[in-house]
Amino acid sequence: YQRRVRGSLQQLAMTTKGTRIVLIGPPGSGKGTQAPKITKAFQICHLASGDMLRSEVDSGSELGKEVKEIMDSGELVSDDVIIKLIKANMLKPNCKNGFVLDGFPRTVEQANKLDTMLSDQGTKLDHALEFKVNEEDLIERISGRWLHPKSGRTYHVKFRPPKVPGRDDETGEPLVQRSDDNEQTLRKRLVSYRNSTVPILKFYSKKGILNTIDASQSFDHVWDQIYKILKA
């Protein structure tokens, strides 16, 4: 069975070059957990806004210096800078087959800017996947979530526990819990999500690329839904 699944994923990756995906969902909905599997199956890159910012600063590039100056001043990084980062990463070899974008866009204005940049590059988004979970389930998920900082791999004490408690499956390195992974912070973030991000669903629905995932299910069942949508 495992050989058959592995073979189907390899075949899928060979026939879906140029796949560009946006993941939409509230914090704790499982986007960061599924993104690495999507990137591996489709041989595309994972562009998470926070990771891109940190990586660009660490690189010491001109854009990285610009980002560092903004962040050091306590200001929010502008939409235009994020778009520049996405555009720069799209040109890297690991993104030649496409990307899965996580954490951006968060507003309709950002979605429009992303579309414009992609159009200027002669391309467009292929899929927008909404990860739908009710709020009480999200609170349970968040409170039990653990992260491997270097790779971004996420675990959950109940739903997706590591093989060894408190340790990353692949490296054995310690897992950490984010300081904002608590109920009070989550409820504030959910209000922000509803107000600014939910309108994006209508935006992508009108374009005919929106699919909704029942992300309340197990990791494997959520992946099955994603696989069926992206291979269609």
KAFEN-V928920 format. One record per residue. N is the residue number from 1. BURIAL is # if it has 16 or more other ideal C-beta (glycine too) atoms within 10 Angstrom, else .. Layout:
N|BURIAL / N|BURIAL
This chain:
1|. / 2|. / 3|. / 4|. / 5|. / 6|. / 7|. / 8|. / 9|# / 10|. / 11|. / 12|# / 13|# / 14|. / 15|. / 16|# / 17|. / 18|. / 19|# / 20|# / 21|# / 22|# / 23|# / 24|# / 25|# / 26|# / 27|# / 28|# / 29|# / 30|# / 31|# / 32|# / 33|# / 34|# / 35|# / 36|. / 37|# / 38|# / 39|# / 40|. / 41|# / 42|# / 43|# / 44|# / 45|# / 46|# / 47|# / 48|# / 49|# / 50|. / 51|. / 52|# / 53|# / 54|. / 55|. / 56|# / 57|# / 58|. / 59|. / 60|. / 61|. / 62|. / 63|. / 64|# / 65|. / 66|. / 67|# / 68|. / 69|. / 70|# / 71|. / 72|. / 73|. / 74|. / 75|. / 76|. / 77|# / 78|. / 79|# / 80|. / 81|# / 82|# / 83|# / 84|# / 85|# / 86|# / 87|. / 88|# / 89|# / 90|# / 91|. / 92|. / 93|. / 94|. / 95|# / 96|. / 97|# / 98|# / 99|# / 100|# / 101|# / 102|# / 103|# / 104|# / 105|# / 106|# / 107|# / 108|# / 109|. / 110|# / 111|# / 112|. / 113|# / 114|# / 115|# / 116|. / 117|# / 118|# / 119|. / 120|. / 121|. / 122|. / 123|. / 124|. / 125|# / 126|. / 127|# / 128|# / 129|# / 130|# / 131|# / 132|. / 133|# / 134|. / 135|. / 136|. / 137|. / 138|# / 139|# / 140|. / 141|# / 142|# / 143|# / 144|# / 145|# / 146|# / 147|# / 148|# / 149|. / 150|. / 151|. / 152|# / 153|# / 154|# / 155|# / 156|# / 157|. / 158|. / 159|# / 160|# / 161|. / 162|# / 163|. / 164|. / 165|. / 166|. / 167|# / 168|# / 169|. / 170|. / 171|. / 172|. / 173|. / 174|. / 175|# / 176|. / 177|. / 178|. / 179|. / 180|. / 181|# / 182|. / 183|. / 184|. / 185|. / 186|# / 187|. / 188|. / 189|# / 190|# / 191|. / 192|. / 193|# / 194|. / 195|. / 196|. / 197|# / 198|. / 199|. / 200|# / 201|# / 202|. / 203|# / 204|# / 205|. / 206|. / 207|. / 208|. / 209|# / 210|# / 211|# / 212|# / 213|# / 214|. / 215|# / 216|# / 217|. / 218|. / 219|. / 220|. / 221|. / 222|# / 223|# / 224|. / 225|# / 226|# / 227|# / 228|. / 229|. / 230|# / 231|. / 232|.
